[in-house]
Amino acid sequence: MQYLLLIYAAENDWVHLEGEEKQELFNEYTSLSDDLRRTGKYVAANALKPVATATTVRVRNGKKMVTDGPFAETKEQLGGFYLVEASNLDEAIEIAARIPSGRFGSIEVRPINPH
């Protein structure tokens, strides 16, 4: 079964990391991605541009409304994701616990709803 692991953290925390700390996190992400590929768990992953680059679209009464920025103000922003193959929720949670940003943010684990 596929699970989407949504990575939330405060963007300002990332901006304030020193160069060496940032590189260490990148290395951890690379290592995790490589391991998930090797074990057949990796489906897709990516980081997102800052929330300031977001555009929110709503349709109300047939009218499209487009707003720059996120839908709501939050302390943590969606910064990226992993889409993984896991045999069950417990395995997906174990993978989520390995995501480096979980140490200072949170990882939301959501099963993919097959059609």
C-alpha positions as CSV (number, residue, x, y, z in Angstrom):
1,M,0.0,0.0,0.0
2,Q,1.2,3.5,-0.7
3,Y,1.5,6.2,2.0
4,L,2.1,9.9,1.6
5,L,4.5,11.3,4.2
6,L,3.9,15.0,4.5
7,I,6.8,16.9,6.0
8,Y,5.9,20.0,8.0
9,A,8.3,22.4,9.7
10,A,8.7,26.1,10.3
11,E,10.4,27.6,7.3
12,N,12.2,30.1,9.4
13,D,14.0,27.3,11.3
14,W,15.4,26.0,8.0
15,V,16.5,29.5,6.9
16,H,18.4,30.0,10.1
17,L,20.4,26.7,9.9
18,E,24.1,27.2,9.4
19,G,25.7,25.9,6.2
20,E,27.2,22.8,7.8
21,E,23.9,21.9,9.6
22,K,22.0,22.3,6.3
23,Q,24.5,20.1,4.5
24,E,24.2,17.4,7.2
25,L,20.4,17.4,6.8
26,F,20.7,17.2,3.0
27,N,23.1,14.2,3.5
28,E,20.6,12.5,5.8
29,Y,17.8,13.0,3.3
30,T,20.0,11.6,0.5
31,S,20.8,8.6,2.6
32,L,17.2,8.0,3.5
33,S,16.1,8.3,-0.2
34,D,18.9,6.0,-1.3
35,D,17.9,3.4,1.3
36,L,14.2,3.6,0.3
37,R,15.1,3.1,-3.3
38,R,17.4,0.1,-2.5
39,T,14.6,-1.6,-0.5
40,G,11.9,-0.9,-3.0
41,K,9.9,1.5,-0.7
42,Y,10.6,4.7,-2.7
43,V,7.9,5.9,-5.1
44,A,8.6,9.7,-5.2
45,A,9.8,12.5,-3.0
46,N,10.4,16.2,-3.4
47,A,10.9,19.4,-1.5
48,L,8.6,22.3,-2.1
49,K,9.4,26.0,-2.7
50,P,8.7,28.4,0.2
51,V,5.1,28.9,1.2
52,A,5.3,32.5,-0.1
53,T,5.4,31.1,-3.6
54,A,2.1,29.3,-3.1
55,T,-1.1,30.1,-4.9
56,T,-4.5,29.2,-3.4
57,V,-7.5,28.5,-5.7
58,R,-11.1,28.4,-4.5
59,V,-14.2,28.0,-6.5
60,R,-17.4,29.4,-4.9
61,N,-20.7,29.5,-6.7
62,G,-18.9,28.8,-10.0
63,K,-16.5,31.6,-9.6
64,K,-12.7,31.0,-9.4
65,M,-10.8,33.0,-6.8
66,V,-7.1,33.0,-6.9
67,T,-5.0,34.3,-3.9
68,D,-1.3,34.5,-3.6
69,G,0.1,32.6,-0.6
70,P,-1.2,29.8,1.5
71,F,-4.7,29.1,2.5
72,A,-4.1,29.6,6.2
73,E,-1.4,30.9,8.5
74,T,0.3,28.1,10.4
75,K,3.3,27.7,12.6
76,E,4.6,24.8,10.4
77,Q,4.4,24.8,6.6
78,L,4.3,21.9,4.2
79,G,7.9,21.7,3.0
80,G,8.0,18.4,1.1
81,F,6.9,14.8,0.9
82,Y,7.8,11.2,0.4
83,L,5.4,8.8,-1.4
84,V,6.4,5.3,-0.2
85,E,5.3,1.7,-0.5
86,A,4.8,0.1,2.9
87,S,3.1,-3.1,3.9
88,N,1.1,-1.4,6.6
89,L,0.7,1.8,8.7
90,D,3.3,0.6,11.2
91,E,5.9,0.3,8.5
92,A,4.9,3.7,7.1
93,I,5.3,5.3,10.5
94,E,8.8,3.7,10.9
95,I,9.8,5.3,7.6
96,A,8.3,8.6,8.7
97,A,10.3,8.5,11.9
98,R,13.5,8.4,9.8
99,I,12.8,11.7,8.0
100,P,15.3,14.2,9.4
101,S,12.8,17.1,9.7
102,G,10.7,15.1,12.1
103,R,13.3,16.2,14.8
104,F,12.1,19.8,14.6
105,G,8.8,19.6,12.7
106,S,6.2,16.9,12.1
107,I,5.5,14.2,9.6
108,E,1.9,13.4,8.7
109,V,1.3,9.9,7.4
110,R,-1.6,9.5,5.1
111,P,-2.6,6.3,3.2
112,I,-3.3,6.7,-0.5
113,N,-6.9,6.0,-1.4
114,P,-6.8,3.6,-4.3
115,H,-9.6,4.1,-6.8
